[in-house]
């Protein structure tokens, strides 16, 4: 999927399993913990899109696991503050 996106989305930089130096937590000594590494990061001059691939069948919103919801929140909270340019 990632290689197909690289060929198909000419207006975006496509990063696969990118180490983006984003972490969920930092202690008082500025040591980072819990590295966030999304499967796919799409970025252009206007926006950043985070794609995390799952091989699951979801039968309704209430069936999404707690872990998956926390993961979505973590990506959204950390990448929403990313500076473009």
Order of alpha helices (4+ residues) and beta strands (2+ residues): alpha-beta-beta-beta-beta-beta-alpha
